[in-house]
Amino acid sequence: MRPPKGRTWGRRGRTPVVRVTASNAPRLSVAALVAVKPGQRPRLLYRTHRGRRGARTGRRKGFTEAAYAVLLDAAHQQLGGPIVLVWDNLNTHVSAAMAALVTARPWLTVFQLPPYAHELNPVEPVWAHLKRSLANLTKHSIAELTVLVKTRLKRMQYRPGLLVGFLASTGLEFGSFL
């Protein structure tokens, strides 16, 4: 996760500078779902994944199909019912391996968002809110960043009004769900 830029105050004539070295740095990836169930408050479910950039590890940098399957299985356990998933067109979401994992789960129905329709995805405002809250903060290790990201996401989990706002920002009609 590249550090987000923000604005701050500084002494006149002395611009505050935060130096970031990210060459071959470890990476923190986050996957999340905004879950809506009739008669209940919306929920934010997430998982983090730490990895390294580059081909040296021989693995994908971010979440794999198996990691998404673990997130979906955990969501199914927590929500206690069938899931209708609306997904963007990330290459991992539309891969053949993911299609096989989806068909193996009869409780899961998947719909793909149209390309370039990020404004319809209620998780995009979650990322924007998270990145704004991380602006101008420096962490010296990936472990510190992981703790901070998890803390900020946990705060969002306990603010159902914020999650309703994220859902409303899509302009989609949720009717009896909210």
C-alpha positions in Angstrom: 0.0 0.0 0.0 1.7 3.2 -1.1 1.4 5.9 1.6 -1.4 8.3 0.7 -0.6 12.0 0.4 -2.2 14.6 2.6 -1.8 18.2 3.6 -0.5 19.5 6.8 0.7 22.7 8.5 4.3 23.7 8.6 6.4 26.7 9.5 6.5 29.4 6.9 9.2 28.7 4.3 9.8 25.1 5.6 7.7 22.6 3.8 7.3 19.4 5.8 8.6 16.4 4.0 8.0 12.8 4.8 10.5 10.5 3.1 9.3 7.1 2.1 11.4 4.3 0.8 9.3 1.6 -0.9 11.8 -0.2 -3.1 11.1 -3.9 -2.8 9.2 -3.3 0.3 6.7 -5.7 1.8 3.1 -5.1 0.8 -0.2 -5.1 2.7 -3.3 -6.1 0.7 -6.8 -5.8 2.1 -10.0 -7.4 0.8 -13.4 -6.4 2.1 -17.1 -7.0 1.8 -20.0 -4.7 2.7 -22.7 -7.1 3.7 -26.4 -6.2 3.8 -29.1 -8.4 5.3 -32.8 -7.4 5.7 -33.6 -6.1 9.1 -30.0 -5.9 10.3 -27.3 -3.3 10.2 -24.8 -3.4 7.4 -21.5 -5.2 8.2 -18.0 -4.7 7.0 -16.0 -8.0 6.7 -12.3 -7.8 5.8 -9.1 -9.8 5.6 -5.5 -8.6 5.3 -2.6 -10.3 3.5 1.0 -9.5 3.8 3.4 -10.3 1.0 6.4 -9.1 -0.9 6.6 -7.4 -4.3 8.5 -9.0 -7.2 9.0 -12.3 -8.8 11.5 -13.6 -6.2 8.7 -15.0 -4.0 7.1 -16.9 -6.9 3.7 -15.9 -5.6 1.0 -13.4 -6.5 1.5 -10.1 -4.7 -2.0 -9.7 -3.4 -4.9 -12.0 -2.7 -5.2 -15.3 -4.5 -8.3 -17.1 -5.5 -7.9 -19.3 -2.5 -7.6 -16.3 -0.1 -10.8 -14.8 -1.6 -12.5 -18.2 -1.1 -11.5 -18.2 2.6 -13.0 -14.7 3.0 -16.2 -15.8 1.3 -16.4 -19.0 3.5 -15.9 -16.8 6.6 -18.6 -14.4 5.5 -21.0 -17.3 4.9 -20.3 -18.6 8.4 -20.8 -15.2 10.0 -23.8 -14.2 8.0 -25.5 -17.6 8.2 -27.2 -17.8 4.9 -26.8 -17.6 1.1 -24.7 -14.8 -0.3 -25.3 -12.8 -3.4 -22.0 -11.2 -4.3 -21.6 -8.2 -6.6 -18.0 -8.1 -7.7 -15.8 -5.8 -9.8 -13.7 -7.1 -12.7 -10.4 -7.6 -10.9 -8.5 -10.3 -12.8 -8.6 -12.6 -9.7 -12.4 -12.3 -9.5 -12.9 -13.3 -13.1 -10.3 -16.1 -13.4 -11.1 -19.7 -14.3 -9.9 -20.8 -10.9 -12.3 -18.4 -9.1 -15.1 -19.6 -11.3 -14.4 -23.2 -10.2 -14.4 -22.1 -6.5 -17.7 -20.2 -7.0 -19.4 -23.2 -8.6 -18.3 -25.4 -5.7 -20.3 -23.2 -3.3 -24.0 -23.6 -3.9 -24.9 -20.9 -1.4 -23.0 -18.3 -3.5 -24.4 -16.3 -6.4 -22.0 -13.9 -8.2 -22.8 -10.9 -10.4 -20.1 -8.9 -12.1 -20.2 -5.1 -12.2 -19.7 -3.6 -15.6 -16.2 -2.5 -16.5 -15.2 0.9 -15.1 -18.1 1.1 -12.8 -16.3 1.7 -9.5 -18.9 4.2 -8.4 -21.3 1.2 -8.1 -19.0 -0.7 -5.7 -19.8 0.2 -2.0 -16.3 -1.0 -1.0 -14.6 1.8 -3.0 -15.7 4.5 -0.4 -14.3 2.2 2.3 -10.9 2.4 0.7 -11.1 6.1 0.2 -12.1 6.7 3.8 -9.3 4.4 5.0 -6.7 6.1 2.9 -7.8 9.6 4.0 -7.4 8.5 7.6 -3.9 7.2 6.9 -2.6 10.4 5.2 0.5 11.9 6.6 1.2 9.0 8.9 4.5 7.2 8.7 5.0 3.6 9.9 8.4 2.0 10.1 7.3 -1.6 9.5 4.7 -3.6 7.8 3.5 -4.9 11.2 2.8 -1.4 12.4 0.9 -0.6 9.2 -1.1 -3.8 9.5 -2.1 -3.0 13.1 -3.1 0.6 12.1 -5.2 -0.6 9.0 -7.0 -3.2 11.1 -7.8 -0.6 13.8 -9.2 1.8 11.3 -11.3 -0.9 9.6 -12.6 -2.1 13.0 -13.7 1.5 13.8 -15.7 1.5 10.5 -17.3 -1.8 11.5 -18.8 -0.2 14.6 -20.3 2.8 12.6 -23.3 1.4 10.8 -24.3 4.9 9.7 -21.0 5.2 7.9 -21.6 1.9 6.1 -25.1 3.0 5.2 -23.6 6.1 3.7 -21.1 4.0 1.7 -24.0 2.0 0.3 -26.1 5.1 -0.4 -23.2 6.7 -2.3 -23.5 4.0 -5.0 -27.0 5.2 -6.0 -28.3 1.7 -6.1 -31.7 0.9 -4.6 -31.5 -1.4 -1.6 -35.1 -1.0 -0.5 -35.9 -3.1 2.5 -32.3 -4.0 3.1 -31.5 -0.7 4.9 
